[in-house]
Amino acid sequence: MKGQENGAYPGPARPTFTPAVVPDFGTYSHEQLLAMVEHADEHKIGAIGLRLQEAAQTIGEVGQGLKEHMVRLEWDGEGARAFQAWGADMSNATLHRAWRRADVTDARRTGPARSR
């Protein structure tokens, strides 16, 4: 954990986040891919896609707001540095999630995700 390596963070370690495993769809045959979606309701899928886009936008706004708030904090000392490091990590992770969600949603229309 950031900050614990030199004893700067005396509290208990926080659990780490483990992202979900995403299948490598490139290894599936066309028949397997077709079987996954052949009975799907395109209207429901479209509605879910729109909700995901809205969620990505909101998550991005939260991440940006957190990032902007962290820079305006007037706080000094070891606790401030630890909190600012945590805030930077949290806002960056939040923005990364929003970008990834937007990339996945965009890929439906435009092709593979952009690299960031």
Sequence and secondary structure as in RCSB ss.txt:
>XXXX:A:sequence
MKGQENGAYPGPARPTFTPAVVPDFGTYSHEQLLAMVEHADEHKIGAIGLRLQEAAQTIGEVGQGLKEHMVRLEW
DGEGARAFQAWGADMSNATLHRAWRRADVTDARRTGPARSR
>XXXX:A:secstr
 TTTTTT   S             GGGS HHHHHHHHTT  HHHHHHHHHHHHHHHHHHHHHHHHHHHHHHH   
 SHHHHHHHHHHHHHHHHHHHHHHHHHHHHHHHHHSS    
